[in-house]
Amino acid sequence: MKIFQAALLTASFLLPVSMTSGAYAATPAHTLVVAQNIDDIVSIDPAEAFEFTSGEYVTQTYDRLVQYDAPDVKTLAPGLATAWSVDEATKTITFTLRDGVKFSSGNTMTADDVVYSFARVIKLNKAPSFILTQLGWTPENVADMVKADGNKVIVRYAGDFSSAFVLNVLAARPASVVDAATVKSHETDGDMGNAWLKANSAGTGPFVLKTFKPAELLNLTANPDYFGGAPALKSVIIRHVAEAATQQLLLGTGDVDMAKNLTPDQVAKVSKEDGLVVETYPQAAVHFLSFNQKDPALTNPAIWEAARYLVDYKGMTDSFLKGQMQVHQAFWPSGFPGALDDTPYSYDPAKAKAILDKAGVKTPLDVTLDVINSAPFTDMAQSLQASFSQAGINFKIIPGTGSQVITKYRARTHEGMLLYWGPDFMDPDSNASAFAFNEDNSDDHYQSTTTWRNGWAVPAELNAETKAAKSETDPAKRNALYVDIQKKVQTNSPIVVMFQASEQVAMSKKVSGYVNGAAPDFVFYRLVKKD
């Protein structure tokens, strides 16, 4: 088989598939070639990157003080900091930096780079900046809240929450550290290098950006001096292939090593081909059904309880959701500390009807159900419509665009809602605040939470427990609190969590070492090998 050099391969990827298909039947030995839809990228500047694919990119090219890293993406580990000490009383964390870390420019990483990077996020005020501003940082005070002291960085925070929460915030994407000298040298009109970083990298990560062509190509080359060890492969080429059928074709012919956006039907076909394998990775997004408590007809807790027995969980995950969603009935995703993996509910319409009858709920009960007009949401809605009708709850499906459905949800004018939710950063509070907290349910107190949007005035004791978990300093006790909070929401709330999304990645059997955690930020190519 003819093997092209990396440069020629890269060039060929910019040509239409019809011109390249069949031109070669193997990828370069030291290059991983990925077929993926990457047209969601708006920016690859870590201070602005807020899309799924840009999150994957940032992880390859940048590091944080602390981070979730391969191969164990469930444990918060040292990154650019080797150690840290916490003073809960003064709300201060002191980080000791790793010695000898180099940026891709060759510049040595220092505490001043960390200070600049954090301040840059706050001052640019792009989409993900809120993740850091919740620590009480503003453009006016960030210089006092984050300071350099030799090889240490001293971080102060304001707010009634624990250092564990702060550490998870600092492990999030916008807390990535950039090369201050390099970025400043490319500043234009006060943009703090934002335009330049949309096409270049300036990090310490295991890979360096060689080429980025929006909606065409991401070409990463290995950083041989990476402090965590040089990547096993010399380069990773992520080719934009929007069509799942084309991804399947390229994988089958050996023109790519990995395909990341196949449909369940295509996955089933690929898994039967010699030389290919499909791996499934749980993702952080949870899918749920909810009932608006501003509608008096939906406020009886018996309706909430019955609903949990009217979802055909297995029927959906065994058919049109097969391999791409798993049954998960708690708001924090499986795979992270504090997750509740119990799934006590199964489809039992007779039990649901008995619950409704005992509570005196009159049926038939007609409920409108808003749903995004695309797969798999419409299929899920039709399944719910069929299963709920068995107990006398009749859903009238109202399809709409994503923006239409979400706008209606935010306005609290729906009755039933079928949607999904993903954490903004990997701390249980990110979802607990959304599913188990609402101290002010008034119409003029808008909150970006499922509780407020569903008009659910969360009981005072649950609000208090959610606040207590956020401020708990003992990790084990904190996780236990979140498990308890999830059990309470799972048992008695108008929000019925049904599934956790999964990502199916098809790849050559020659590929090993690929790590894909529950969020885009936890995708790692550093350990990938090709046998």
Secondary structure by P-SEA (a helix, b strand, c coil): cccccaaaaaaaaaccccccccccccccccbbbbbccccccccccccccccaaaaaaaaacccccccccccccccccccccccccccccccbbbbbbbccccccccccccaaaaaaaaaaaaaacccccccccccccccccccccccccccbbbbbbbccccaaaaaaaaacccccccaaaaaaaaccccccccccccccccccccccccccccccbbbbbbccccccccccccbbbbbbbccaaaaaaaaaaccccccccccaaaaaaaaacccbbbbbbbccccccccccccccccccaaaaaaaaaacaaaaaaaccccccccccccccccccccccccccccccaaaaaaaaaaacccccbbbbbbbccccaaaaaaaaaaaaaaaacbbbbbbbbcaaaaaaaaaacccccccbbbbbccccccccccccccccccccccccccccccccccccaaaaaaaaaaaacccaaaaaaaaaaaaaaaaccccccccbbbbbbbbbcccccccccccccccccccccccc
